[in-house]
């Protein structure tokens, strides 16, 4: 299983916002599953493998 972080925005002047993780058995399902879960009314919808995301700064 591969876990993805999914981000989206509905207007260009908005920042990308983390929507939720999405876990899939097959990378080929990513586009279909993301659109099924989050809908298709996004100007931009992107996903990154969780293992490839690097935290630059984190405030707690």
BASE-268815 format. One record per residue (C-alpha): x, y, z; residue number from 1; residue in three letters. Coordinates in nm, 2 decimals. Example, Ala and Ser with C-alpha at 12.3 -4.5 7.8 and 13.67 -1.06 7.14 Angstrom:
2
<site x="1.23" y="-0.45" z="0.78" keke="1" sevex="Ala"/>
<site x="1.37" y="-0.11" z="0.71" keke="2" sevex="Ser"/>
***
This chain:
60
<site x="0.00" y="0.00" z="0.00" keke="1" sevex="Unk"/>
<site x="0.12" y="0.35" z="-0.08" keke="2" sevex="Unk"/>
<site x="0.00" y="0.65" z="0.12" keke="3" sevex="Unk"/>
<site x="-0.04" y="0.98" z="-0.05" keke="4" sevex="Unk"/>
<site x="-0.08" y="1.33" z="0.09" keke="5" sevex="Unk"/>
<site x="-0.35" y="1.51" z="-0.13" keke="6" sevex="Unk"/>
<site x="-0.36" y="1.89" z="-0.16" keke="7" sevex="Unk"/>
<site x="-0.61" y="2.10" z="-0.35" keke="8" sevex="Unk"/>
<site x="-0.73" y="2.46" z="-0.42" keke="9" sevex="Unk"/>
<site x="-1.04" y="2.59" z="-0.58" keke="10" sevex="Unk"/>
<site x="-0.91" y="2.93" z="-0.67" keke="11" sevex="Unk"/>
<site x="-0.56" y="3.04" z="-0.79" keke="12" sevex="Unk"/>
<site x="-0.54" y="3.30" z="-0.52" keke="13" sevex="Unk"/>
<site x="-0.58" y="3.03" z="-0.25" keke="14" sevex="Unk"/>
<site x="-0.29" y="2.83" z="-0.11" keke="15" sevex="Unk"/>
<site x="-0.28" y="2.45" z="-0.16" keke="16" sevex="Unk"/>
<site x="-0.45" y="2.29" z="0.13" keke="17" sevex="Unk"/>
<site x="-0.39" y="1.95" z="0.27" keke="18" sevex="Unk"/>
<site x="-0.72" y="1.75" z="0.23" keke="19" sevex="Unk"/>
<site x="-0.63" y="1.41" z="0.37" keke="20" sevex="Unk"/>
<site x="-0.42" y="1.11" z="0.32" keke="21" sevex="Unk"/>
<site x="-0.52" y="0.86" z="0.06" keke="22" sevex="Unk"/>
<site x="-0.39" y="0.50" z="0.08" keke="23" sevex="Unk"/>
<site x="-0.39" y="0.29" z="-0.24" keke="24" sevex="Unk"/>
<site x="-0.26" y="-0.05" z="-0.34" keke="25" sevex="Unk"/>
<site x="-0.19" y="0.06" z="-0.70" keke="26" sevex="Unk"/>
<site x="-0.05" y="0.39" z="-0.82" keke="27" sevex="Unk"/>
<site x="-0.26" y="0.36" z="-1.13" keke="28" sevex="Unk"/>
<site x="-0.57" y="0.42" z="-0.92" keke="29" sevex="Unk"/>
<site x="-0.45" y="0.75" z="-0.79" keke="30" sevex="Unk"/>
<site x="-0.63" y="0.99" z="-1.02" keke="31" sevex="Unk"/>
<site x="-0.96" y="0.80" z="-1.02" keke="32" sevex="Unk"/>
<site x="-0.96" y="0.75" z="-0.64" keke="33" sevex="Unk"/>
<site x="-0.87" y="1.11" z="-0.56" keke="34" sevex="Unk"/>
<site x="-1.14" y="1.24" z="-0.79" keke="35" sevex="Unk"/>
<site x="-1.40" y="1.00" z="-0.65" keke="36" sevex="Unk"/>
<site x="-1.31" y="1.10" z="-0.29" keke="37" sevex="Unk"/>
<site x="-1.26" y="1.48" z="-0.33" keke="38" sevex="Unk"/>
<site x="-1.47" y="1.56" z="-0.64" keke="39" sevex="Unk"/>
<site x="-1.37" y="1.73" z="-0.96" keke="40" sevex="Unk"/>
<site x="-1.44" y="2.10" z="-0.88" keke="41" sevex="Unk"/>
<site x="-1.08" y="2.18" z="-0.80" keke="42" sevex="Unk"/>
<site x="-0.86" y="2.41" z="-1.01" keke="43" sevex="Unk"/>
<site x="-0.56" y="2.22" z="-0.88" keke="44" sevex="Unk"/>
<site x="-0.55" y="1.88" z="-0.71" keke="45" sevex="Unk"/>
<site x="-0.21" y="1.72" z="-0.65" keke="46" sevex="Unk"/>
<site x="-0.08" y="1.42" z="-0.46" keke="47" sevex="Unk"/>
<site x="0.26" y="1.33" z="-0.33" keke="48" sevex="Unk"/>
<site x="0.38" y="1.00" z="-0.18" keke="49" sevex="Unk"/>
<site x="0.40" y="1.05" z="0.19" keke="50" sevex="Unk"/>
<site x="0.75" y="0.89" z="0.19" keke="51" sevex="Unk"/>
<site x="0.87" y="1.16" z="-0.05" keke="52" sevex="Unk"/>
<site x="0.74" y="1.46" z="0.15" keke="53" sevex="Unk"/>
<site x="1.01" y="1.64" z="0.35" keke="54" sevex="Unk"/>
<site x="0.91" y="1.87" z="0.64" keke="55" sevex="Unk"/>
<site x="1.09" y="2.20" z="0.61" keke="56" sevex="Unk"/>
<site x="0.95" y="2.36" z="0.93" keke="57" sevex="Unk"/>
<site x="0.71" y="2.23" z="1.19" keke="58" sevex="Unk"/>
<site x="0.57" y="2.43" z="1.48" keke="59" sevex="Unk"/>
<site x="0.41" y="2.25" z="1.77" keke="60" sevex="Unk"/>
***
